[in-house]
């Protein structure tokens, strides 16, 4: 009996070690999944529940691919006879509609979003009072730029209070709240932040908020006034939207014309703007 007990304990120790190893595998794979969330199909969910049933669904210390709360909900729904539904939104765009969108994009290369950007000063403490002050600053900037505000898009951060929304509603703007944990729903803001990082911030070490503000404001001014935009035929946002005349033929530029183009540097040469010298 003693020998049997020793063998049983040795087997249990090895079994527990295998379980810990498998759990570590799941945790490491989970960390590397985009969005840090695994979405199972109904078939995979049923398979997991079938294996859990062999343990009486006592899997709190084993389950890792989904939360314990989610697993318990699945068990409850299974007992109630509810069939698991398909995960995700159904595709509502048809092949013909997709082709039409692509055709419009091909035939209208000048179409695109043309947006000017207002950036608030940076802060370590983005309190409600700080947010209200940025609202006032933005209102003044909109008036100076002659921009009519139509929409305010923001997430569910608690700093965006009812008074924040009501301030913009009072001037006719519509409040649009993005879904939880869905930054892509505010894609224009996310796209601009990406441009700021790639073209500017990734090249600097900022030593203070003042230093960061200086760099960001220079880039923002460059973006609004000087940076060429493909949606405007590579003109800046400050230029008119009149179509650029297309020449039937164009001869190669002569050296004098090339020499007449002057470069203006910003942020130590990271950003460049070119103009032709006055005659």
Backbone as numpy.savetxt, mean C-alpha at the origin, in Angstrom:
# Nx Ny Nz CAx CAy CAz Cx Cy Cz
8.09 -54.66 32.92 7.27 -53.46 32.92 8.12 -52.20 32.92
9.26 -52.26 33.66 10.14 -51.10 33.73 10.72 -50.80 32.36
11.12 -51.87 31.65 11.68 -51.69 30.30 10.62 -51.09 29.37
9.39 -51.59 29.46 8.32 -51.08 28.61 8.06 -49.60 28.90
8.09 -49.25 30.21 7.86 -47.85 30.60 8.96 -46.95 30.05
10.22 -47.41 30.10 11.33 -46.62 29.59 11.23 -46.44 28.08
10.84 -47.51 27.38 10.67 -47.41 25.93 9.54 -46.45 25.59
8.44 -46.51 26.39 7.30 -45.63 26.14 7.69 -44.17 26.35
8.44 -43.91 27.43 8.86 -42.54 27.70 9.80 -42.02 26.62
10.70 -42.89 26.15 11.62 -42.49 25.08 10.86 -42.16 23.81
9.84 -42.97 23.50 9.04 -42.72 22.31 8.25 -41.42 22.44
7.71 -41.16 23.64 6.95 -39.94 23.87 7.83 -38.71 23.73
9.07 -38.79 24.25 9.99 -37.67 24.15 10.31 -37.37 22.69
10.56 -38.44 21.91 10.86 -38.25 20.49 9.64 -37.71 19.75
8.44 -38.19 20.11 7.21 -37.70 19.48 7.02 -36.21 19.76
7.23 -35.80 21.02 7.07 -34.39 21.37 8.08 -33.52 20.62
9.29 -34.02 20.45 10.31 -33.27 19.71 9.89 -33.09 18.25
9.31 -34.14 17.66 8.84 -34.04 16.27 7.72 -33.00 16.15
6.82 -32.99 17.12 5.72 -32.03 17.10 6.26 -30.60 17.19
7.25 -30.38 18.08 7.83 -29.05 18.20 8.52 -28.62 16.91
9.19 -29.57 16.27 9.86 -29.27 15.00 8.85 -28.89 13.92
7.75 -29.66 13.84 6.72 -29.36 12.84 6.06 -28.01 13.12
5.83 -27.69 14.38 5.24 -26.39 14.72 6.19 -25.26 14.35
7.48 -25.47 14.55 8.46 -24.45 14.16 8.44 -24.25 12.65
8.30 -25.34 11.89 8.21 -25.23 10.43 7.02 -24.36 10.04
5.86 -24.63 10.66 4.64 -23.88 10.34 4.83 -22.41 10.67
5.40 -22.12 11.84 5.58 -20.73 12.25 6.51 -19.98 11.30
7.61 -20.61 10.89 8.55 -19.96 9.98 7.94 -19.72 8.61
7.19 -20.71 8.12 6.52 -20.54 6.82 5.45 -19.46 6.91
4.74 -19.40 8.04 3.68 -18.42 8.24 4.24 -17.00 8.19
5.42 -16.81 8.81 6.05 -15.49 8.82 6.36 -15.01 7.42
6.70 -15.94 6.54 7.13 -15.57 5.19 5.98 -15.46 4.19
4.78 -15.74 4.62 3.62 -15.61 3.74 3.25 -14.14 3.62
3.09 -13.61 2.36 2.68 -12.20 2.21 1.39 -11.92 2.96
1.40 -10.85 3.74 0.22 -10.53 4.54 0.14 -11.33 5.82
1.08 -12.30 5.99 1.14 -13.10 7.22 -0.18 -13.80 7.51
-0.88 -14.21 6.45 -2.17 -14.87 6.63 -2.32 -15.97 5.59
-2.72 -17.16 6.04 -2.94 -18.29 5.15 -4.44 -18.48 4.97
-4.89 -18.50 3.72 -6.31 -18.68 3.42 -6.49 -20.09 2.87
-7.23 -20.92 3.58 -7.43 -22.31 3.18 -8.68 -22.45 2.32
-8.62 -23.39 1.40 -9.80 -23.72 0.60 -10.75 -24.55 1.45
-12.02 -24.68 1.05 -12.95 -25.53 1.81 -12.44 -26.97 1.95
-11.77 -27.49 0.91 -11.24 -28.85 0.97 -10.14 -28.97 2.02
-9.25 -27.96 2.05 -8.17 -27.97 3.04 -8.72 -27.81 4.45
-9.73 -27.00 4.58 -10.37 -26.81 5.89 -10.99 -28.11 6.37
-11.67 -28.82 5.49 -12.30 -30.10 5.87 -11.25 -31.12 6.27
-10.13 -31.13 5.55 -9.06 -32.07 5.88 -8.50 -31.78 7.27
-8.32 -30.51 7.58 -7.79 -30.13 8.89 -8.75 -30.52 10.00
-10.05 -30.32 9.76 -11.05 -30.68 10.77 -11.11 -32.20 10.96
-10.93 -32.94 9.89 -10.96 -34.41 9.99 -9.81 -34.92 10.86
-8.63 -34.33 10.66 -7.48 -34.72 11.47 -7.67 -34.27 12.92
-8.25 -33.08 13.10 -8.47 -32.59 14.46 -9.49 -33.42 15.21
-10.47 -34.01 14.47 -11.49 -34.83 15.11 -10.88 -36.06 15.77
-9.75 -36.55 15.22 -9.09 -37.71 15.80 -8.52 -37.38 17.18
-8.34 -36.10 17.45 -7.84 -35.66 18.75 -8.94 -35.02 19.59
-10.19 -35.23 19.16 -11.31 -34.61 19.87 -11.30 -33.10 19.76
-10.65 -32.61 18.72 -10.51 -31.16 18.47 -9.80 -30.44 19.62
-9.04 -31.20 20.39 -8.23 -30.60 21.44 -6.87 -30.24 20.84
-6.84 -29.15 20.08 -5.66 -28.82 19.29 -5.13 -27.41 19.58
-5.52 -26.84 20.72 -5.12 -25.47 21.02 -3.61 -25.29 21.00
-2.87 -26.32 21.47 -1.42 -26.20 21.53 -0.74 -26.74 20.27
-1.56 -27.12 19.27 -1.00 -27.67 18.04 -1.29 -26.81 16.82
-2.48 -26.22 16.79 -2.90 -25.49 15.60 -2.01 -24.25 15.41
-1.58 -24.02 14.18 -0.71 -22.88 13.91 -1.01 -22.19 12.60
-1.61 -22.93 11.68 -1.85 -22.35 10.35 -3.01 -21.36 10.38
-3.93 -21.54 11.34 -4.99 -20.56 11.61 -5.06 -20.36 13.12
-5.78 -19.35 13.55 -5.89 -19.10 14.98 -6.81 -20.14 15.63
-6.64 -20.30 16.93 -7.50 -21.21 17.69 -8.96 -20.76 17.58
-9.20 -19.47 17.62 -10.55 -18.93 17.52 -11.19 -19.32 16.18
-10.41 -19.22 15.11 -10.93 -19.59 13.79 -11.25 -21.08 13.73
-10.33 -21.89 14.28 -10.55 -23.34 14.26 -11.82 -23.72 15.03
-12.03 -23.12 16.18 -13.23 -23.41 16.97 -14.49 -23.00 16.22
-14.41 -21.88 15.47 -15.57 -21.46 14.68 -15.87 -22.49 13.60
-14.82 -23.01 12.99 -15.02 -24.05 11.97 -15.71 -25.28 12.57
-15.26 -25.69 13.75 -15.86 -26.87 14.41 -17.33 -26.60 14.69
-17.64 -25.41 15.18 -19.02 -25.06 15.49 -19.89 -25.07 14.22
-19.36 -24.50 13.14 -20.11 -24.46 11.89 -20.30 -25.86 11.32
-19.31 -26.72 11.50 -19.43 -28.10 11.01 -20.52 -28.84 11.77
-20.58 -28.64 13.09 -21.61 -29.30 13.89 -23.00 -28.79 13.54
-23.08 -27.54 13.12 -24.38 -26.96 12.74 -24.76 -27.30 11.31
-23.86 -28.00 10.61 -24.16 -28.41 9.24 -23.94 -27.35 8.19
-23.21 -26.31 8.54 -22.94 -25.23 7.58 -21.79 -25.64 6.65
-22.01 -25.46 5.37 -20.98 -25.74 4.39 -20.02 -24.56 4.27
-18.72 -24.82 4.26 -17.78 -23.71 4.10 -17.90 -23.08 2.72
-17.92 -21.77 2.68 -18.01 -21.08 1.40 -16.65 -20.81 0.80
-16.65 -20.43 -0.45 -15.41 -20.09 -1.13 -14.84 -18.80 -0.54
-13.51 -18.77 -0.45 -12.83 -17.62 0.13 -12.51 -16.61 -0.96
-12.63 -15.31 -0.62 -12.28 -14.27 -1.58 -13.49 -13.78 -2.35
-13.27 -12.67 -3.05 -14.35 -12.08 -3.83 -14.43 -12.72 -5.21
-15.64 -12.98 -5.70 -15.76 -13.54 -7.04 -15.33 -12.53 -8.08
-14.72 -13.01 -9.14 -14.31 -12.12 -10.22 -15.54 -11.64 -10.98
-15.68 -10.34 -11.08 -16.85 -9.77 -11.72 -16.52 -9.11 -13.05
-15.27 -9.16 -13.46 -14.88 -8.53 -14.71 -14.83 -9.60 -15.81
-15.53 -9.34 -16.89 -15.58 -10.30 -17.98 -14.39 -10.10 -18.91
-14.17 -11.09 -19.77 -13.05 -11.02 -20.71 -13.23 -9.85 -21.68
-14.48 -9.61 -22.11 -14.72 -8.52 -23.05 -14.48 -7.16 -22.40
-14.88 -7.02 -21.11 -14.65 -5.77 -20.41 -13.16 -5.54 -20.18
-12.45 -6.60 -19.87 -11.00 -6.48 -19.68 -10.33 -6.02 -20.97
-10.73 -6.59 -22.09 -10.14 -6.21 -23.37 -10.46 -4.76 -23.71
-11.67 -4.31 -23.36 -12.04 -2.91 -23.61 -11.16 -1.96 -22.79
-10.93 -2.31 -21.53 -10.08 -1.48 -20.68 -8.67 -1.39 -21.26
-8.13 -2.53 -21.69 -6.78 -2.53 -22.26 -6.73 -1.73 -23.56
-7.79 -1.82 -24.36 -7.82 -1.06 -25.61 -7.83 0.44 -25.34
-8.66 0.88 -24.37 -8.70 2.30 -24.03 -7.35 2.78 -23.53
-6.65 1.94 -22.78 -5.33 2.33 -22.29 -4.34 2.46 -23.43
-4.42 1.52 -24.41 -3.49 1.58 -25.54 -3.75 2.79 -26.42
-5.00 3.14 -26.61 -5.35 4.21 -27.54 -5.30 5.59 -26.89
-5.12 5.65 -25.57 -5.11 6.93 -24.87 -3.97 6.94 -23.86
-2.77 6.96 -24.39 -1.59 6.90 -23.53 -1.49 8.11 -22.61
-2.15 9.20 -22.99 -2.08 10.41 -22.18 -3.01 10.39 -20.99
-3.91 9.40 -20.93 -4.81 9.31 -19.79 -4.03 8.89 -18.54
-4.47 9.36 -17.43 -3.82 8.96 -16.19 -4.23 9.89 -15.07
-3.79 9.54 -13.90 -4.12 10.35 -12.73 -3.08 11.46 -12.59
-3.55 12.68 -12.53 -2.66 13.82 -12.34 -2.97 14.42 -10.98
-2.06 14.31 -10.08 -2.36 14.70 -8.70 -1.22 15.52 -8.12
-1.58 16.58 -7.42 -0.61 17.29 -6.62 -0.66 16.74 -5.20
0.43 16.91 -4.49 0.57 16.27 -3.19 0.82 17.30 -2.11
0.11 17.15 -0.99 0.36 17.94 0.22 0.89 16.98 1.28
2.01 17.32 1.89 2.61 16.47 2.91 2.71 17.25 4.22
2.18 16.70 5.27 2.27 17.33 6.59 3.67 17.18 7.16
4.07 18.08 8.05 5.35 17.91 8.75 5.33 16.61 9.56
6.49 16.04 9.76 6.58 14.80 10.51 6.49 15.07 12.01
6.07 14.06 12.74 5.96 14.20 14.19 6.11 12.84 14.84
6.57 12.85 16.08 6.63 11.62 16.87 5.29 11.34 17.55
4.43 12.36 17.64 3.19 12.24 18.39 2.03 12.76 17.53
1.46 11.89 16.74 0.35 12.29 15.85 -0.97 12.23 16.62
-1.14 13.19 17.50 -2.34 13.26 18.33 -3.50 13.85 17.53
-4.68 13.83 18.15 -5.86 14.39 17.49 -5.68 15.88 17.23
-5.07 16.60 18.17 -4.86 18.03 17.99 -3.89 18.29 16.84
-2.87 17.45 16.73 -1.92 17.60 15.62 -2.63 17.38 14.28
-3.49 16.37 14.23 -4.23 16.09 13.00 -5.12 17.27 12.62
-5.78 17.88 13.61 -6.66 19.03 13.33 -5.86 20.19 12.73
-4.64 20.40 13.24 -3.81 21.47 12.69 -3.42 21.18 11.25
-3.17 19.91 10.94 -2.83 19.55 9.55 -4.04 19.76 8.63
-5.24 19.56 9.17 -6.45 19.83 8.39 -6.51 21.30 8.00
-6.23 22.16 8.96 -6.24 23.61 8.66 -5.16 23.97 7.65
-3.98 23.38 7.81 -2.89 23.65 6.87 -3.26 23.20 5.45
-3.90 22.03 5.37 -4.26 21.53 4.05 -5.35 22.38 3.41
-6.28 22.87 4.21 -7.32 23.75 3.67 -6.71 25.00 3.04
-5.73 25.59 3.70 -5.06 26.77 3.15 -4.31 26.42 1.88
-3.68 25.25 1.86 -2.94 24.82 0.66 -3.90 24.60 -0.51
-5.04 23.99 -0.25 -6.03 23.77 -1.31 -6.51 25.09 -1.89
-6.75 26.06 -1.02 -7.19 27.38 -1.49 -6.11 28.04 -2.34
-4.85 27.94 -1.91 -3.76 28.54 -2.67 -3.61 27.89 -4.04
-3.83 26.57 -4.11 -3.66 25.84 -5.37 -4.92 25.88 -6.23
-6.02 26.40 -5.67 -7.27 26.44 -6.43 -7.84 25.05 -6.68
-7.67 24.16 -5.72 -8.13 22.77 -5.87 -9.43 22.59 -5.11
-10.44 22.05 -5.78 -11.73 21.74 -5.13 -11.68 20.32 -4.60
-11.83 20.18 -3.32 -11.74 18.87 -2.68 -13.04 18.10 -2.88
-12.93 16.87 -3.39 -14.11 16.04 -3.63 -14.19 14.84 -2.69
-13.03 14.22 -2.40 -13.04 13.01 -1.58 -11.93 13.07 -0.54
-12.19 12.52 0.62 -11.18 12.27 1.64 -11.16 10.76 1.87
-10.03 10.13 1.56 -9.90 8.68 1.70 -8.94 8.41 2.86
-9.42 7.67 3.86 -8.54 7.33 4.98 -8.96 6.00 5.59
-8.08 5.46 6.44 -8.37 4.19 7.09 -9.15 4.42 8.38
-9.14 3.41 9.26 -9.94 3.48 10.49 -9.12 3.88 11.70
-8.01 4.56 11.48 -7.21 5.05 12.60 -8.07 5.95 13.49
-7.91 5.78 14.80 -8.74 6.53 15.75 -8.48 8.03 15.71
-7.36 8.45 15.11 -7.08 9.89 15.01 -8.00 10.57 14.01
-8.59 9.79 13.10 -9.56 10.35 12.16 -10.93 10.34 12.83
-11.17 11.32 13.64 -12.39 11.38 14.44 -13.56 11.92 13.62
-14.74 11.94 14.26 -15.93 12.50 13.60 -15.73 13.98 13.28
-15.06 14.70 14.17 -14.83 16.12 13.91 -13.92 16.32 12.71
-12.96 15.39 12.53 -12.09 15.43 11.35 -12.93 15.27 10.08
-13.78 14.24 10.06 -14.62 14.00 8.88 -15.61 15.14 8.66
-16.22 15.63 9.74 -17.22 16.69 9.60 -16.62 17.97 9.04
-15.35 18.22 9.34 -14.69 19.41 8.82 -14.68 19.38 7.29
-14.40 18.22 6.72 -14.35 18.12 5.27 -15.74 17.99 4.65
-16.64 17.36 5.39 -18.01 17.29 4.89 -18.62 18.68 4.74
-18.21 19.60 5.62 -18.76 20.95 5.59 -18.39 21.71 4.33
-17.36 21.27 3.64 -16.96 21.93 2.38 -17.31 21.07 1.17
-18.17 20.08 1.40 -18.69 19.29 0.28 -17.90 18.06 -0.09
-16.92 17.67 0.72 -16.13 16.48 0.41 -16.82 15.21 0.92
-16.65 14.14 0.19 -17.20 12.84 0.58 -16.14 12.04 1.31
-16.49 11.44 2.45 -15.55 10.65 3.23 -15.62 9.19 2.76
-14.47 8.64 2.40 -14.38 7.25 1.97 -13.40 6.53 2.89
-13.91 5.57 3.66 -13.04 4.80 4.55 -12.65 3.49 3.89
-11.36 3.20 3.91 -10.87 1.97 3.30 -11.16 0.78 4.20
-11.22 -0.44 3.65 -11.42 -1.63 4.49 -10.25 -1.81 5.45
-10.47 -2.59 6.48 -9.43 -2.85 7.46 -8.27 -3.61 6.79
-7.05 -3.20 7.14 -5.83 -3.86 6.67 -5.82 -4.03 5.16
-6.21 -2.97 4.46 -6.23 -3.02 2.99 -5.63 -1.73 2.43
-4.32 -1.52 2.59 -3.71 -0.28 2.11 -3.85 -0.07 0.61
-4.01 -1.17 -0.14 -4.14 -1.05 -1.59 -5.41 -0.30 -1.97
-6.38 -0.25 -1.05 -7.62 0.49 -1.33 -7.37 1.99 -1.44
-6.26 2.45 -0.89 -5.86 3.85 -1.03 -4.62 3.87 -1.92
-4.77 3.33 -3.13 -3.62 3.02 -3.98 -2.85 4.26 -4.42
-3.54 5.40 -4.62 -2.82 6.59 -5.08 -1.84 7.08 -4.01
-2.30 7.09 -2.77 -1.41 7.50 -1.68 -0.26 6.51 -1.53
-0.56 5.21 -1.59 0.47 4.21 -1.46 1.48 4.30 -2.61
1.00 4.60 -3.82 1.89 4.73 -4.97 2.84 5.91 -4.78
2.30 7.04 -4.28 3.16 8.21 -4.08 4.19 7.96 -2.98
3.77 7.30 -1.91 4.72 6.97 -0.84 5.84 6.08 -1.38
5.47 5.15 -2.27 6.48 4.30 -2.89 7.47 5.11 -3.72
6.96 6.10 -4.47 7.86 6.97 -5.25 8.78 7.77 -4.33
8.24 8.29 -3.25 9.04 9.05 -2.29 10.18 8.19 -1.73
9.88 6.95 -1.41 10.90 6.06 -0.85 11.96 5.72 -1.89
11.51 5.27 -3.09 12.45 4.82 -4.11 13.32 5.95 -4.64
12.71 7.10 -4.90 13.42 8.18 -5.56 14.15 9.10 -4.59
13.83 8.99 -3.30 14.39 9.98 -2.37 14.87 9.36 -1.06
13.96 8.94 -0.19 14.33 8.59 1.18 15.29 7.42 1.28
15.22 6.46 0.35 16.12 5.31 0.41 17.58 5.70 0.22
17.84 6.94 -0.17 19.22 7.40 -0.43 19.78 8.23 0.71
19.04 8.35 1.82 19.46 9.23 2.90 19.40 8.53 4.26
20.24 9.03 5.16 20.11 8.73 6.58 19.60 10.00 7.24
18.40 9.99 7.77 17.84 11.18 8.41 18.20 11.17 9.89
18.76 12.28 10.37 19.25 12.35 11.75 18.29 13.06 12.69
17.22 13.65 12.15 16.25 14.34 13.00 14.96 14.55 12.21
13.90 14.91 12.91 12.64 15.22 12.23 12.81 16.41 11.31
13.57 17.40 11.74 13.80 18.59 10.92 14.51 18.23 9.63
15.49 17.34 9.74 16.21 16.87 8.55 15.26 16.13 7.61
14.44 15.25 8.19 13.47 14.49 7.38 12.47 15.43 6.70
11.96 16.43 7.44 11.03 17.40 6.86 11.66 18.13 5.68
12.91 18.54 5.85 13.62 19.28 4.80 13.69 18.46 3.52
14.07 17.18 3.65 14.20 16.32 2.47 12.85 16.07 1.82
11.83 15.75 2.64 10.51 15.42 2.09 9.88 16.64 1.42
10.02 17.82 2.02 9.40 19.01 1.43 10.08 19.39 0.11
11.40 19.22 0.01 12.08 19.49 -1.26 11.59 18.53 -2.34
11.47 17.25 -1.97 10.99 16.27 -2.95 9.55 16.57 -3.36
8.70 16.93 -2.39 7.30 17.22 -2.70 7.18 18.42 -3.64
7.96 19.45 -3.37 7.95 20.63 -4.25 8.44 20.26 -5.65
9.47 19.43 -5.70 9.99 18.94 -6.99 8.92 18.13 -7.73
8.22 17.28 -6.99 7.17 16.45 -7.59 6.04 17.30 -8.15
5.63 18.31 -7.40 4.49 19.14 -7.81 4.83 20.11 -8.93
6.07 20.61 -8.97 6.40 21.69 -9.91 7.29 21.27 -11.07
8.20 20.29 -10.85 9.24 20.04 -11.85 9.26 18.63 -12.41
8.90 17.64 -11.63 9.04 16.24 -12.06 8.16 15.96 -13.28
8.73 15.35 -14.33 7.91 15.00 -15.50 7.00 13.81 -15.18
5.79 13.83 -15.76 4.82 12.77 -15.53 4.39 12.18 -16.87
4.42 10.87 -16.97 4.06 10.22 -18.24 2.63 10.51 -18.64
1.73 10.66 -17.66 0.33 10.92 -17.99 0.13 12.31 -18.57
1.17 13.14 -18.50 1.10 14.48 -19.10 2.15 14.63 -20.20
2.43 13.53 -20.90 3.43 13.56 -21.98 4.77 14.06 -21.46
5.15 13.60 -20.27 6.43 13.93 -19.64 6.59 15.41 -19.34
5.49 16.08 -19.08 5.54 17.46 -18.61 5.26 17.47 -17.11
5.55 18.59 -16.48 5.32 18.71 -15.04 3.86 19.05 -14.77
3.45 18.89 -13.52 2.07 19.19 -13.14 1.76 20.68 -13.24
2.79 21.52 -13.18 2.58 22.96 -13.26 2.39 23.46 -14.68
2.66 22.61 -15.68 2.50 23.02 -17.07 1.07 22.82 -17.51
0.69 23.45 -18.64 -0.67 23.35 -19.15 -0.93 21.95 -19.68
-2.19 21.63 -19.87 -2.59 20.32 -20.39 -2.80 20.34 -21.90
-2.42 21.43 -22.57 -2.59 21.50 -24.02 -1.74 20.43 -24.68
-2.28 19.77 -25.72 -1.51 18.72 -26.40 -0.21 19.27 -26.97
0.85 18.47 -26.88 2.13 18.84 -27.46 2.07 18.59 -28.96
2.39 19.57 -29.79 2.34 19.35 -31.24 3.33 18.28 -31.68
2.87 17.41 -32.58 3.71 16.32 -33.07 4.30 16.72 -34.42
5.62 16.65 -34.54 6.30 17.00 -35.78 6.36 15.79 -36.70
6.18 16.05 -37.99 6.25 14.95 -38.96 7.66 14.39 -39.02
8.66 15.25 -39.02 10.06 14.82 -39.01 10.81 15.68 -38.02
11.88 15.15 -37.51 12.67 15.90 -36.54 14.13 15.59 -36.77
14.90 16.61 -37.08 16.32 16.42 -37.36 17.08 16.27 -36.05
18.23 15.58 -36.09 19.02 15.40 -34.87 19.46 16.75 -34.30
19.51 16.88 -32.98 19.91 18.16 -32.39 21.38 18.45 -32.66
21.68 19.71 -32.87 23.06 20.11 -33.10 23.74 20.34 -31.77
25.09 20.26 -31.70 25.79 20.38 -30.41 25.45 21.65 -29.65
25.23 22.76 -30.37 24.91 24.01 -29.69 23.60 23.91 -28.93
22.63 23.18 -29.52 21.34 23.02 -28.85 21.48 22.16 -27.59
22.32 21.14 -27.67 22.53 20.28 -26.50 23.20 21.06 -25.39
24.19 21.89 -25.76 24.92 22.67 -24.76 24.02 23.71 -24.10
22.94 24.09 -24.79 22.06 25.12 -24.25 21.13 24.59 -23.18
21.11 23.28 -22.92 20.26 22.68 -21.89 21.01 22.72 -20.56
20.41 23.33 -19.57 21.05 23.50 -18.27 20.42 22.60 -17.23
21.27 22.01 -16.40 20.80 21.10 -15.35 20.75 21.82 -14.02
19.63 21.64 -13.30 19.49 22.16 -11.94 19.40 20.96 -10.99
20.23 20.97 -9.96 20.31 19.85 -9.03 19.60 20.17 -7.72
18.93 19.15 -7.17 18.30 19.26 -5.86 18.75 18.08 -5.03
18.82 18.30 -3.72 19.25 17.27 -2.78 20.59 16.65 -3.18
21.54 17.52 -3.48 22.89 17.06 -3.78 23.03 16.35 -5.10
22.12 16.60 -6.03 22.19 15.95 -7.33 21.34 14.70 -7.45
20.67 14.32 -6.37 19.79 13.15 -6.44 18.63 13.40 -7.40
18.08 14.62 -7.36 17.00 15.02 -8.25 17.54 16.04 -9.24
17.10 15.93 -10.48 17.58 16.83 -11.52 16.42 17.42 -12.29
16.61 18.68 -12.71 15.64 19.35 -13.57 16.42 20.04 -14.68
15.88 19.98 -15.92 16.60 20.51 -17.07 15.78 21.60 -17.74
16.46 22.67 -18.13 15.82 23.77 -18.86 16.78 24.25 -19.94
16.20 24.74 -21.01 17.03 25.34 -22.06 17.37 26.78 -21.69
18.62 27.15 -21.82 19.06 28.49 -21.50 18.37 29.49 -22.40
18.04 30.64 -21.83 17.44 31.70 -22.64 18.46 32.20 -23.67
17.93 32.55 -24.84 18.82 33.01 -25.92 19.42 34.36 -25.55
